[in-house]
Amino acid sequence: MGGGGEEGACPGDTIQQEAPHVRNRFTASTNSFRLSMDKLGEKLRIKHELGRALLGEFVGTAVLLLLINSIVAQSVLSRGKVNEMINLNIGIGLAIAFAVAICAKLSGGHVNPAVSLMFMTFGQLTPIAFVLYTLAQTAGAFFGSAFAFLVYFDAIDDFDGGVRHVIGPKATASIFASYPAGYLSAFNGLIDQIVATAIFCLLIAHITDKRNSYPSWTQPLLIGASFAMIGTAFGLNCGYPVNPARDLGPRLFTLIIGYGADVFSYRDYSWFWVPIVGPFIGAVIGACLYQLAIGIHTPSDPIETEVRKYDVATSQELKPLTATDKATIEP
């Protein structure tokens, strides 16, 4: 109908003209935020390698205990209606796998002082690093247990009426630390923990031995599967702690949160040390068993063997194998 000399501007044209400016402003803001986060990350980044490893062990073990205690809590608080034994084993195995994966790049993903002792036995961890790893793992286990307690606080209160029990029909201390079956003696419990941990550490030694060529991404999954198998085989007697930090950290937490000294004095102080000492003994036995029965008999990498032969023939001195060395001998 009658129009002026100029056509009216279409609203869509205005939006299309402004859109590039909006996108540019958004991109600039995003880049600025990313730059700020990068700068903050650089300032917060721990420069010391051991410090980063200890942080990794703390976080990995905290995540592990949050998951394990939560899995056990569902079983205990539902009186076995949720998470039957096989579900517990699978869930805990997966918890191990992902806890190891979380900190593997930082620390090797031990999340267990017994495993750290095994690697110290192999000469891959110094004694001072072993002590610091153990402290970080125990602290992580303590805080992981605290978070699990917060998550299930109301459920625990509903179960025990607000009165914390170590033994009896309303006991909830077993959510956090291990307690033996009524028939189990301290000596038999010690044997249980030594054997279970020895087998577990032997399996870890096999999985992490570079000569066996397991891809790095599969190792946490295989370690988790190994632990699930340990639970299936050794769970009846005392719940297969197989980890001193996994037991001591939560036990210390329950000591201060209302369960009292009974968490240590149970059975006249004859039990609490079993899941701490047993795994350490088992770790050394497992490490030695693997090395003597399997490790020293396992063929080395063919490329590494050829390079070392070449070094001996030319200089009568073994040299560290480098990536360049391997590249020169590969066909």
ZADO-1210 file (C-alpha; in nm, 4 decimals, padded with zeros to 6 digits):
<atoms>
<atom x="00.0000" y="00.0000" z="00.0000" code="MET" pos="1"/>
<atom x="00.1248" y="00.3540" z="-00.0245" code="GLY" pos="2"/>
<atom x="00.4860" y="00.3692" z="00.0890" code="GLY" pos="3"/>
<atom x="00.7506" y="00.6332" z="00.1304" code="GLY" pos="4"/>
<atom x="01.0677" y="00.6629" z="-00.0668" code="GLY" pos="5"/>
<atom x="01.2577" y="00.4193" z="00.1716" code="GLU" pos="6"/>
<atom x="01.1575" y="00.0699" z="00.2645" code="GLU" pos="7"/>
<atom x="01.1137" y="00.0013" z="00.6359" code="GLY" pos="8"/>
<atom x="01.4074" y="-00.1745" z="00.8073" code="ALA" pos="9"/>
<atom x="01.3483" y="-00.5397" z="00.8843" code="CYS" pos="10"/>
<atom x="01.4070" y="-00.6336" z="01.2528" code="PRO" pos="11"/>
<atom x="01.5919" y="-00.9448" z="01.1382" code="GLY" pos="12"/>
<atom x="01.8487" y="-00.7299" z="00.9579" code="ASP" pos="13"/>
<atom x="01.9276" y="-00.5475" z="01.2842" code="THR" pos="14"/>
<atom x="01.9722" y="-00.8756" z="01.4708" code="ILE" pos="15"/>
<atom x="02.2003" y="-01.0097" z="01.1988" code="GLN" pos="16"/>
<atom x="02.4083" y="-00.6911" z="01.2099" code="GLN" pos="17"/>
<atom x="02.4397" y="-00.7048" z="01.5897" code="GLU" pos="18"/>
<atom x="02.5037" y="-01.0788" z="01.6120" code="ALA" pos="19"/>
<atom x="02.8731" y="-01.0625" z="01.5109" code="PRO" pos="20"/>
<atom x="02.9355" y="-00.7925" z="01.7722" code="HIS" pos="21"/>
<atom x="02.7612" y="-01.0001" z="02.0393" code="VAL" pos="22"/>
<atom x="02.9643" y="-01.3053" z="01.9434" code="ARG" pos="23"/>
<atom x="03.2860" y="-01.1038" z="01.9499" code="ASN" pos="24"/>
<atom x="03.2081" y="-00.9658" z="02.2949" code="ARG" pos="25"/>
<atom x="03.1217" y="-01.3148" z="02.4202" code="PHE" pos="26"/>
<atom x="03.4421" y="-01.4591" z="02.2739" code="THR" pos="27"/>
<atom x="03.6481" y="-01.1786" z="02.4266" code="ALA" pos="28"/>
<atom x="03.4872" y="-01.2363" z="02.7670" code="SER" pos="29"/>
<atom x="03.5465" y="-01.6110" z="02.7419" code="THR" pos="30"/>
<atom x="03.9101" y="-01.5624" z="02.6456" code="ASN" pos="31"/>
<atom x="03.9589" y="-01.3146" z="02.9289" code="SER" pos="32"/>
<atom x="03.8074" y="-01.5593" z="03.1794" code="PHE" pos="33"/>
<atom x="04.0213" y="-01.8439" z="03.0475" code="ARG" pos="34"/>
<atom x="04.3331" y="-01.6281" z="03.0713" code="LEU" pos="35"/>
<atom x="04.2470" y="-01.5326" z="03.4287" code="SER" pos="36"/>
<atom x="04.1937" y="-01.8966" z="03.5216" code="MET" pos="37"/>
<atom x="04.5232" y="-01.9932" z="03.3580" code="ASP" pos="38"/>
<atom x="04.7048" y="-01.7272" z="03.5595" code="LYS" pos="39"/>
<atom x="04.5336" y="-01.8383" z="03.8797" code="LEU" pos="40"/>
<atom x="04.6147" y="-02.2008" z="03.8028" code="GLY" pos="41"/>
<atom x="04.9798" y="-02.1144" z="03.7463" code="GLU" pos="42"/>
<atom x="04.9947" y="-01.9382" z="04.0830" code="LYS" pos="43"/>
<atom x="04.8227" y="-02.2233" z="04.2668" code="LEU" pos="44"/>
<atom x="05.0087" y="-02.5024" z="04.0895" code="ARG" pos="45"/>
<atom x="05.2380" y="-02.6936" z="04.3239" code="ILE" pos="46"/>
<atom x="05.5874" y="-02.6738" z="04.1800" code="LYS" pos="47"/>
<atom x="05.7418" y="-02.9533" z="04.3876" code="HIS" pos="48"/>
<atom x="05.6897" y="-03.2966" z="04.2326" code="GLU" pos="49"/>
<atom x="05.6567" y="-03.4757" z="04.5670" code="LEU" pos="50"/>
<atom x="05.4080" y="-03.2135" z="04.6834" code="GLY" pos="51"/>
<atom x="05.1912" y="-03.2805" z="04.3786" code="ARG" pos="52"/>
<atom x="05.2162" y="-03.6535" z="04.4410" code="ALA" pos="53"/>
<atom x="05.1061" y="-03.6149" z="04.8033" code="LEU" pos="54"/>
<atom x="04.8097" y="-03.4018" z="04.6984" code="LEU" pos="55"/>
<atom x="04.7160" y="-03.6677" z="04.4444" code="GLY" pos="56"/>
<atom x="04.7302" y="-03.9433" z="04.7064" code="GLU" pos="57"/>
<atom x="04.5244" y="-03.7349" z="04.9494" code="PHE" pos="58"/>
<atom x="04.2513" y="-03.6603" z="04.6945" code="VAL" pos="59"/>
<atom x="04.2509" y="-04.0102" z="04.5453" code="GLY" pos="60"/>
<atom x="04.2213" y="-04.1785" z="04.8860" code="THR" pos="61"/>
<atom x="03.9545" y="-03.9311" z="04.9993" code="ALA" pos="62"/>
<atom x="03.7456" y="-04.0105" z="04.6917" code="VAL" pos="63"/>
<atom x="03.8060" y="-04.3814" z="04.7470" code="LEU" pos="64"/>
<atom x="03.6835" y="-04.3752" z="05.1071" code="LEU" pos="65"/>
<atom x="03.3871" y="-04.1537" z="05.0276" code="LEU" pos="66"/>
<atom x="03.2773" y="-04.4117" z="04.7720" code="LEU" pos="67"/>
<atom x="03.3617" y="-04.7252" z="04.9730" code="ILE" pos="68"/>
<atom x="03.1973" y="-04.6042" z="05.2938" code="ASN" pos="69"/>
<atom x="02.8906" y="-04.4887" z="05.1019" code="SER" pos="70"/>
<atom x="02.8609" y="-04.8282" z="04.9338" code="ILE" pos="71"/>
<atom x="02.8901" y="-05.0072" z="05.2692" code="VAL" pos="72"/>
<atom x="02.6511" y="-04.7599" z="05.4343" code="ALA" pos="73"/>
<atom x="02.3761" y="-04.8510" z="05.1901" code="GLN" pos="74"/>
<atom x="02.4166" y="-05.2168" z="05.2805" code="SER" pos="75"/>
<atom x="02.4336" y="-05.1682" z="05.6586" code="VAL" pos="76"/>
<atom x="02.1609" y="-04.9057" z="05.6896" code="LEU" pos="77"/>
<atom x="01.9196" y="-05.0985" z="05.4675" code="SER" pos="78"/>
<atom x="01.9926" y="-05.4160" z="05.6672" code="ARG" pos="79"/>
<atom x="02.1185" y="-05.5895" z="05.3560" code="GLY" pos="80"/>
<atom x="01.8268" y="-05.4950" z="05.1310" code="LYS" pos="81"/>
<atom x="02.0558" y="-05.2751" z="04.9190" code="VAL" pos="82"/>
<atom x="02.4009" y="-05.3829" z="04.7945" code="ASN" pos="83"/>
<atom x="02.4365" y="-05.7541" z="04.8512" code="GLU" pos="84"/>
<atom x="02.7910" y="-05.8906" z="04.8785" code="MET" pos="85"/>
<atom x="02.8492" y="-05.9200" z="04.5049" code="ILE" pos="86"/>
<atom x="02.7249" y="-05.5639" z="04.4555" code="ASN" pos="87"/>
<atom x="02.9603" y="-05.4464" z="04.7292" code="LEU" pos="88"/>
<atom x="03.2545" y="-05.6144" z="04.5602" code="ASN" pos="89"/>
<atom x="03.1745" y="-05.4698" z="04.2189" code="ILE" pos="90"/>
<atom x="03.1117" y="-05.1222" z="04.3570" code="GLY" pos="91"/>
<atom x="03.4294" y="-05.1194" z="04.5642" code="ILE" pos="92"/>
<atom x="03.6296" y="-05.2536" z="04.2701" code="GLY" pos="93"/>
<atom x="03.5041" y="-04.9665" z="04.0540" code="LEU" pos="94"/>
<atom x="03.5820" y="-04.7212" z="04.3349" code="ALA" pos="95"/>
<atom x="03.9397" y="-04.8512" z="04.3426" code="ILE" pos="96"/>
<atom x="03.9693" y="-04.8237" z="03.9644" code="ALA" pos="97"/>
<atom x="03.8600" y="-04.4620" z="03.9452" code="PHE" pos="98"/>
<atom x="04.0469" y="-04.3542" z="04.2599" code="ALA" pos="99"/>
<atom x="04.3666" y="-04.4951" z="04.1081" code="VAL" pos="100"/>
<atom x="04.2926" y="-04.3272" z="03.7750" code="ALA" pos="101"/>
<atom x="04.2325" y="-03.9878" z="03.9390" code="ILE" pos="102"/>
<atom x="04.5823" y="-03.9577" z="04.0824" code="CYS" pos="103"/>
<atom x="04.7837" y="-04.1942" z="03.8618" code="ALA" pos="104"/>
<atom x="04.9530" y="-03.9125" z="03.6693" code="LYS" pos="105"/>
<atom x="05.0490" y="-03.7267" z="03.9868" code="LEU" pos="106"/>
<atom x="05.1603" y="-04.0028" z="04.2204" code="SER" pos="107"/>
<atom x="05.1223" y="-04.3412" z="04.0564" code="GLY" pos="108"/>
<atom x="04.7787" y="-04.3914" z="04.2094" code="GLY" pos="109"/>
<atom x="04.8705" y="-04.5999" z="04.5140" code="HIS" pos="110"/>
<atom x="04.5850" y="-04.4864" z="04.7479" code="VAL" pos="111"/>
<atom x="04.7089" y="-04.7564" z="04.9865" code="ASN" pos="112"/>
<atom x="05.0162" y="-04.7543" z="05.2152" code="PRO" pos="113"/>
<atom x="05.0638" y="-05.1274" z="05.1559" code="ALA" pos="114"/>
<atom x="05.0931" y="-05.0655" z="04.7818" code="VAL" pos="115"/>
<atom x="05.3366" y="-04.7810" z="04.8502" code="SER" pos="116"/>
<atom x="05.5450" y="-05.0188" z="05.0638" code="LEU" pos="117"/>
<atom x="05.5461" y="-05.2668" z="04.7770" code="MET" pos="118"/>
<atom x="05.6856" y="-05.0033" z="04.5405" code="PHE" pos="119"/>
<atom x="05.9426" y="-04.9040" z="04.8036" code="MET" pos="120"/>
<atom x="06.0450" y="-05.2710" z="04.8181" code="THR" pos="121"/>
<atom x="06.0969" y="-05.2558" z="04.4410" code="PHE" pos="122"/>
<atom x="06.3135" y="-04.9441" z="04.4864" code="GLY" pos="123"/>
<atom x="06.0616" y="-04.7206" z="04.3085" code="GLN" pos="124"/>
<atom x="05.9807" y="-04.5108" z="04.6166" code="LEU" pos="125"/>
<atom x="06.2175" y="-04.3670" z="04.8761" code="THR" pos="126"/>
<atom x="06.1581" y="-04.4375" z="05.2469" code="PRO" pos="127"/>
<atom x="06.0772" y="-04.0715" z="05.3204" code="ILE" pos="128"/>
<atom x="05.8345" y="-04.0616" z="05.0269" code="ALA" pos="129"/>
<atom x="05.6731" y="-04.3808" z="05.1583" code="PHE" pos="130"/>
<atom x="05.6177" y="-04.2224" z="05.5006" code="VAL" pos="131"/>
<atom x="05.4724" y="-03.9061" z="05.3451" code="LEU" pos="132"/>
<atom x="05.2518" y="-04.1078" z="05.1087" code="TYR" pos="133"/>
<atom x="05.1187" y="-04.3029" z="05.4075" code="THR" pos="134"/>
<atom x="05.0353" y="-03.9840" z="05.5974" code="LEU" pos="135"/>
<atom x="04.8634" y="-03.8299" z="05.2946" code="ALA" pos="136"/>
<atom x="04.6633" y="-04.1475" z="05.2309" code="GLN" pos="137"/>
<atom x="04.5544" y="-04.1756" z="05.5946" code="THR" pos="138"/>
<atom x="04.4499" y="-03.8097" z="05.6007" code="ALA" pos="139"/>
<atom x="04.2584" y="-03.8587" z="05.2769" code="GLY" pos="140"/>
<atom x="04.0831" y="-04.1635" z="05.4223" code="ALA" pos="141"/>
<atom x="03.9874" y="-03.9589" z="05.7295" code="PHE" pos="142"/>
<atom x="03.8309" y="-03.6789" z="05.5261" code="PHE" pos="143"/>
<atom x="03.6661" y="-03.9160" z="05.2793" code="GLY" pos="144"/>
<atom x="03.4987" y="-04.0887" z="05.5733" code="SER" pos="145"/>
<atom x="03.3852" y="-03.7530" z="05.7077" code="ALA" pos="146"/>
<atom x="03.2107" y="-03.6713" z="05.3802" code="PHE" pos="147"/>
<atom x="03.0422" y="-04.0130" z="05.3735" code="ALA" pos="148"/>
<atom x="02.9231" y="-03.9539" z="05.7307" code="PHE" pos="149"/>
<atom x="02.7719" y="-03.6196" z="05.6283" code="LEU" pos="150"/>
<atom x="02.5944" y="-03.7760" z="05.3309" code="VAL" pos="151"/>
<atom x="02.4385" y="-04.0497" z="05.5460" code="TYR" pos="152"/>
<atom x="02.4043" y="-03.8582" z="05.8742" code="PHE" pos="153"/>
<atom x="02.0228" y="-03.8691" z="05.8846" code="ASP" pos="154"/>
<atom x="02.0151" y="-04.2334" z="05.7786" code="ALA" pos="155"/>
<atom x="02.2634" y="-04.3273" z="06.0519" code="ILE" pos="156"/>
<atom x="02.0610" y="-04.1335" z="06.3099" code="ASP" pos="157"/>
<atom x="01.7447" y="-04.3102" z="06.1997" code="ASP" pos="158"/>
<atom x="01.9180" y="-04.6479" z="06.2209" code="PHE" pos="159"/>
<atom x="02.0781" y="-04.6144" z="06.5656" code="ASP" pos="160"/>
<atom x="01.8566" y="-04.3511" z="06.7269" code="GLY" pos="161"/>
<atom x="02.1427" y="-04.1050" z="06.7536" code="GLY" pos="162"/>
<atom x="02.3495" y="-04.3313" z="06.9800" code="VAL" pos="163"/>
<atom x="02.6610" y="-04.4578" z="06.8054" code="ARG" pos="164"/>
<atom x="02.7356" y="-04.8286" z="06.8501" code="HIS" pos="165"/>
<atom x="03.0426" y="-05.0335" z="06.7626" code="VAL" pos="166"/>
<atom x="02.8784" y="-05.3735" z="06.8164" code="ILE" pos="167"/>
<atom x="02.5230" y="-05.4978" z="06.8422" code="GLY" pos="168"/>
<atom x="02.2117" y="-05.4854" z="06.6214" code="PRO" pos="169"/>
<atom x="02.2356" y="-05.1077" z="06.5847" code="LYS" pos="170"/>
<atom x="02.6106" y="-05.0936" z="06.5213" code="ALA" pos="171"/>
<atom x="02.7196" y="-04.8592" z="06.2437" code="THR" pos="172"/>
<atom x="03.0944" y="-04.8400" z="06.3095" code="ALA" pos="173"/>
<atom x="03.1477" y="-05.1131" z="06.0493" code="SER" pos="174"/>
<atom x="03.0411" y="-04.8653" z="05.7809" code="ILE" pos="175"/>
<atom x="03.3765" y="-04.6958" z="05.8270" code="PHE" pos="176"/>
<atom x="03.6341" y="-04.9449" z="05.9596" code="ALA" pos="177"/>
<atom x="03.6663" y="-05.3221" z="05.9634" code="SER" pos="178"/>
<atom x="03.5485" y="-05.5417" z="06.2489" code="TYR" pos="179"/>
<atom x="03.5886" y="-05.9206" z="06.2562" code="PRO" pos="180"/>
<atom x="03.3198" y="-06.1839" z="06.2384" code="ALA" pos="181"/>
<atom x="03.2361" y="-06.3308" z="06.5792" code="GLY" pos="182"/>
<atom x="03.4276" y="-06.6524" z="06.5128" code="TYR" pos="183"/>
<atom x="03.7468" y="-06.4844" z="06.3868" code="LEU" pos="184"/>
<atom x="04.0537" y="-06.4734" z="06.6115" code="SER" pos="185"/>
<atom x="04.3140" y="-06.1990" z="06.5850" code="ALA" pos="186"/>
<atom x="04.5702" y="-06.4495" z="06.4595" code="PHE" pos="187"/>
<atom x="04.3418" y="-06.5852" z="06.1883" code="ASN" pos="188"/>
<atom x="04.2493" y="-06.2277" z="06.0972" code="GLY" pos="189"/>
<atom x="04.6173" y="-06.1448" z="06.0613" code="LEU" pos="190"/>
<atom x="04.6675" y="-06.4421" z="05.8290" code="ILE" pos="191"/>
<atom x="04.3623" y="-06.3299" z="05.6311" code="ASP" pos="192"/>
<atom x="04.5032" y="-05.9815" z="05.5789" code="GLN" pos="193"/>
<atom x="04.8541" y="-06.1036" z="05.4968" code="ILE" pos="194"/>
<atom x="04.7317" y="-06.3488" z="05.2327" code="VAL" pos="195"/>
<atom x="04.4744" y="-06.1134" z="05.0773" code="ALA" pos="196"/>
<atom x="04.7201" y="-05.8244" z="05.0548" code="THR" pos="197"/>
<atom x="05.0012" y="-06.0455" z="04.9236" code="ALA" pos="198"/>
<atom x="04.7794" y="-06.1653" z="04.6382" code="ILE" pos="199"/>
<atom x="04.6561" y="-05.8130" z="04.5668" code="PHE" pos="200"/>
<atom x="05.0086" y="-05.6699" z="04.5564" code="CYS" pos="201"/>
<atom x="05.1322" y="-05.9574" z="04.3416" code="LEU" pos="202"/>
<atom x="04.8563" y="-05.8768" z="04.0915" code="LEU" pos="203"/>
<atom x="04.9422" y="-05.5056" z="04.0972" code="ILE" pos="204"/>
<atom x="05.3097" y="-05.5863" z="04.0422" code="ALA" pos="205"/>
<atom x="05.2153" y="-05.7954" z="03.7405" code="HIS" pos="206"/>
<atom x="04.9790" y="-05.5327" z="03.5975" code="ILE" pos="207"/>
<atom x="05.2257" y="-05.2444" z="03.6369" code="THR" pos="208"/>
<atom x="05.5345" y="-05.4343" z="03.5185" code="ASP" pos="209"/>
<atom x="05.6203" y="-05.2642" z="03.1881" code="LYS" pos="210"/>
<atom x="05.7468" y="-05.5913" z="03.0439" code="ARG" pos="211"/>
<atom x="05.3894" y="-05.7207" z="03.0439" code="ASN" pos="212"/>
<atom x="05.2848" y="-05.4360" z="02.8127" code="SER" pos="213"/>
<atom x="04.9470" y="-05.3519" z="02.9632" code="TYR" pos="214"/>
<atom x="04.8322" y="-05.0161" z="02.8190" code="PRO" pos="215"/>
<atom x="04.8373" y="-04.7508" z="03.0911" code="SER" pos="216"/>
<atom x="04.4655" y="-04.6769" z="03.0535" code="TRP" pos="217"/>
<atom x="04.3762" y="-05.0377" z="03.1336" code="THR" pos="218"/>
<atom x="04.5800" y="-05.0593" z="03.4532" code="GLN" pos="219"/>
<atom x="04.3348" y="-04.8832" z="03.6914" code="PRO" pos="220"/>
<atom x="04.0517" y="-05.1001" z="03.5583" code="LEU" pos="221"/>
<atom x="04.2546" y="-05.4179" z="03.6050" code="LEU" pos="222"/>
<atom x="04.3580" y="-05.3150" z="03.9559" code="ILE" pos="223"/>
<atom x="03.9947" y="-05.2440" z="04.0416" code="GLY" pos="224"/>
<atom x="03.8903" y="-05.5807" z="03.9002" code="ALA" pos="225"/>
<atom x="04.1664" y="-05.7456" z="04.1048" code="SER" pos="226"/>
<atom x="04.0340" y="-05.5861" z="04.4224" code="PHE" pos="227"/>
<atom x="03.6788" y="-05.6950" z="04.3432" code="ALA" pos="228"/>
<atom x="03.8128" y="-06.0484" z="04.3067" code="MET" pos="229"/>
<atom x="03.9945" y="-06.0174" z="04.6419" code="ILE" pos="230"/>
<atom x="03.6650" y="-05.9150" z="04.8008" code="GLY" pos="231"/>
<atom x="03.4864" y="-06.2101" z="04.6460" code="THR" pos="232"/>
<atom x="03.7524" y="-06.4471" z="04.7816" code="ALA" pos="233"/>
<atom x="03.8366" y="-06.2926" z="05.1201" code="PHE" pos="234"/>
<atom x="03.5386" y="-06.0799" z="05.2249" code="GLY" pos="235"/>
<atom x="03.3777" y="-06.3122" z="05.4784" code="LEU" pos="236"/>
<atom x="03.6160" y="-06.2886" z="05.7745" code="ASN" pos="237"/>
<atom x="03.6537" y="-05.9146" z="05.8246" code="CYS" pos="238"/>
<atom x="03.5494" y="-05.7346" z="05.5083" code="GLY" pos="239"/>
<atom x="03.8893" y="-05.7332" z="05.3315" code="TYR" pos="240"/>
<atom x="04.0304" y="-05.3893" z="05.4288" code="PRO" pos="241"/>
<atom x="04.3707" y="-05.4776" z="05.2690" code="VAL" pos="242"/>
<atom x="04.4681" y="-05.1126" z="05.3192" code="ASN" pos="243"/>
<atom x="04.6061" y="-04.9643" z="05.6439" code="PRO" pos="244"/>
<atom x="04.4895" y="-04.6111" z="05.5573" code="ALA" pos="245"/>
<atom x="04.1450" y="-04.7357" z="05.4591" code="ARG" pos="246"/>
<atom x="04.1063" y="-04.8753" z="05.8125" code="ASP" pos="247"/>
<atom x="04.3048" y="-04.6375" z="06.0351" code="LEU" pos="248"/>
<atom x="04.1770" y="-04.3103" z="05.8853" code="GLY" pos="249"/>
<atom x="03.8078" y="-04.3977" z="05.9296" code="PRO" pos="250"/>
<atom x="03.8758" y="-04.5515" z="06.2713" code="ARG" pos="251"/>
<atom x="04.0287" y="-04.2236" z="06.3895" code="LEU" pos="252"/>
<atom x="03.7294" y="-04.0385" z="06.2467" code="PHE" pos="253"/>
<atom x="03.4807" y="-04.2589" z="06.4331" code="THR" pos="254"/>
<atom x="03.6840" y="-04.2121" z="06.7511" code="LEU" pos="255"/>
<atom x="03.6163" y="-03.8372" z="06.7531" code="ILE" pos="256"/>
<atom x="03.2677" y="-03.8358" z="06.6008" code="ILE" pos="257"/>
<atom x="03.0902" y="-04.0143" z="06.8830" code="GLY" pos="258"/>
<atom x="03.1748" y="-04.3835" z="06.8716" code="TYR" pos="259"/>
<atom x="03.4305" y="-04.3437" z="07.1475" code="GLY" pos="260"/>
<atom x="03.7344" y="-04.5472" z="07.2446" code="ALA" pos="261"/>
<atom x="03.5526" y="-04.8729" z="07.1673" code="ASP" pos="262"/>
<atom x="03.6698" y="-04.8442" z="06.8070" code="VAL" pos="263"/>
<atom x="04.0210" y="-04.9199" z="06.9353" code="PHE" pos="264"/>
<atom x="03.9501" y="-05.1110" z="07.2579" code="SER" pos="265"/>
<atom x="03.7183" y="-05.3611" z="07.0885" code="TYR" pos="266"/>
<atom x="03.8245" y="-05.7112" z="07.1998" code="ARG" pos="267"/>
<atom x="04.0653" y="-05.5623" z="07.4539" code="ASP" pos="268"/>
<atom x="04.2684" y="-05.3817" z="07.1866" code="TYR" pos="269"/>
<atom x="04.3449" y="-05.7129" z="07.0149" code="SER" pos="270"/>
<atom x="04.1847" y="-05.6263" z="06.6798" code="TRP" pos="271"/>
<atom x="04.2489" y="-05.2687" z="06.5636" code="PHE" pos="272"/>
<atom x="04.6139" y="-05.3336" z="06.4736" code="TRP" pos="273"/>
<atom x="04.5362" y="-05.6395" z="06.2566" code="VAL" pos="274"/>
<atom x="04.4119" y="-05.4519" z="05.9432" code="PRO" pos="275"/>
<atom x="04.7074" y="-05.2139" z="05.9800" code="ILE" pos="276"/>
<atom x="04.9972" y="-05.4539" z="06.0349" code="VAL" pos="277"/>
<atom x="04.8679" y="-05.7426" z="05.8229" code="GLY" pos="278"/>
<atom x="04.8579" y="-05.5537" z="05.4912" code="PRO" pos="279"/>
<atom x="05.2119" y="-05.4211" z="05.5397" code="PHE" pos="280"/>
<atom x="05.3450" y="-05.7735" z="05.5915" code="ILE" pos="281"/>
<atom x="05.1419" y="-05.9023" z="05.2989" code="GLY" pos="282"/>
<atom x="05.2685" y="-05.6256" z="05.0701" code="ALA" pos="283"/>
<atom x="05.6325" y="-05.7213" z="05.1272" code="VAL" pos="284"/>
<atom x="05.5554" y="-06.0904" z="05.0797" code="ILE" pos="285"/>
<atom x="05.3606" y="-06.0186" z="04.7604" code="GLY" pos="286"/>
<atom x="05.6400" y="-05.8004" z="04.6220" code="ALA" pos="287"/>
<atom x="05.9087" y="-06.0591" z="04.6961" code="CYS" pos="288"/>
<atom x="05.6954" y="-06.3443" z="04.5663" code="LEU" pos="289"/>
<atom x="05.6355" y="-06.1673" z="04.2365" code="TYR" pos="290"/>
<atom x="05.9978" y="-06.0684" z="04.1937" code="GLN" pos="291"/>
<atom x="06.1464" y="-06.4073" z="04.2827" code="LEU" pos="292"/>
<atom x="05.8881" y="-06.6337" z="04.1209" code="ALA" pos="293"/>
<atom x="05.7888" y="-06.4277" z="03.8177" code="ILE" pos="294"/>
<atom x="05.9657" y="-06.0944" z="03.7745" code="GLY" pos="295"/>
<atom x="06.3257" y="-06.2105" z="03.7376" code="ILE" pos="296"/>
<atom x="06.2154" y="-06.4802" z="03.4933" code="HIS" pos="297"/>
<atom x="06.0118" y="-06.2493" z="03.2691" code="THR" pos="298"/>
<atom x="06.1890" y="-06.1679" z="02.9396" code="PRO" pos="299"/>
<atom x="06.2868" y="-05.8057" z="02.8937" code="SER" pos="300"/>
<atom x="06.1660" y="-05.5880" z="02.6094" code="ASP" pos="301"/>
<atom x="06.3505" y="-05.7115" z="02.2930" code="PRO" pos="302"/>
<atom x="06.4551" y="-05.3601" z="02.1888" code="ILE" pos="303"/>
<atom x="06.5891" y="-05.2844" z="02.5349" code="GLU" pos="304"/>
<atom x="06.7835" y="-05.6111" z="02.5370" code="THR" pos="305"/>
<atom x="06.9479" y="-05.5379" z="02.1999" code="GLU" pos="306"/>
<atom x="07.0434" y="-05.1846" z="02.2998" code="VAL" pos="307"/>
<atom x="07.2016" y="-05.3067" z="02.6220" code="ARG" pos="308"/>
<atom x="07.3981" y="-05.5721" z="02.4333" code="LYS" pos="309"/>
<atom x="07.5245" y="-05.2996" z="02.2023" code="TYR" pos="310"/>
<atom x="07.6256" y="-05.0827" z="02.4979" code="ASP" pos="311"/>
<atom x="07.8174" y="-05.3686" z="02.6597" code="VAL" pos="312"/>
<atom x="07.9939" y="-05.4557" z="02.3349" code="ALA" pos="313"/>
<atom x="08.1031" y="-05.0986" z="02.2618" code="THR" pos="314"/>
<atom x="08.1791" y="-04.9494" z="02.6001" code="SER" pos="315"/>
<atom x="08.1629" y="-05.2352" z="02.8534" code="GLN" pos="316"/>
<atom x="07.9275" y="-05.0105" z="03.0494" code="GLU" pos="317"/>
<atom x="07.5507" y="-05.0284" z="03.0771" code="LEU" pos="318"/>
<atom x="07.3815" y="-04.6977" z="02.9972" code="LYS" pos="319"/>
<atom x="07.0269" y="-04.5835" z="03.0686" code="PRO" pos="320"/>
<atom x="06.7972" y="-04.6645" z="02.7794" code="LEU" pos="321"/>
<atom x="06.6682" y="-04.3552" z="02.6001" code="THR" pos="322"/>
<atom x="06.3971" y="-04.2977" z="02.3429" code="ALA" pos="323"/>
<atom x="06.6694" y="-04.2270" z="02.0853" code="THR" pos="324"/>
<atom x="06.8283" y="-04.5643" z="02.1578" code="ASP" pos="325"/>
<atom x="06.5022" y="-04.7426" z="02.0933" code="LYS" pos="326"/>
<atom x="06.4419" y="-04.5456" z="01.7755" code="ALA" pos="327"/>
<atom x="06.7812" y="-04.6476" z="01.6343" code="THR" pos="328"/>
<atom x="06.7220" y="-05.0161" z="01.6799" code="ILE" pos="329"/>
<atom x="06.3594" y="-05.0362" z="01.5700" code="GLU" pos="330"/>
<atom x="06.3260" y="-05.1729" z="01.2144" code="PRO" pos="331"/>
</atoms>
